[in-house]
């Protein structure tokens, strides 16, 4: 990257219908947002010219995010408050620009640095199933690993490093049978274990897969941060 460029980090929320966008579709929506805002973004040279950007770690389709990140390089310095307002004015429903700041243009990519993810899931659980899931989580933590088969591919996660904060269950006030389950996970060489996969494996006795008895109502990534360990 040539000297004189500025790396703007956008912190945003993805909610509502936009939760159904794939990672690629969301990246394209963010590119359109930057273009509509009028910010002077850098365009790469070569046969396939495109906006110079670096999206944060992907969110699975159907998962909301309240503190997502997207880096874009600018050719000119625009004061952060001015850039934030310009982006907010053209943001579509479900894509809320919450803050912007400048970071080192040569800093490592977000997918490599922001590997700590805190999630909250809303799930319907009977008393019996809740205790089954609790016991299943404890067994998985004791075992220390989880193998997940998805689309005929097998991945094995080291739970001792992948789980920073084990799932915690809190009843949703005024909603009998509904629970908020929060957990903090760390992505590693095998990628990031999906929180719903962890709960399903716990409910199924430690077998990771796509099938489940769990009645999941919503999944939200609350925070995305750097690993302080």
Secondary structure, DSSP 8 states (H G I E B T S, - for coil): --TT-EEEEEEEEE-GGGGGS-HHHHHHHHHHHHHHHT--B-B--SSS--B-EEE-S---TT-EEEEEEEEEEESS---HHHHHHHHHHH--TTEEEEEEEEE-TTS--HHHH--EEEEEEEEE--HHHHHHHHHHHHHHHHH-EEEEEETTEEEEEEHHHHEEEEEEEEE-TT-TTEEEEEEEEE-BTTB---HHHHHHHHHTTS-BSS----EEEEEEEEEEE----
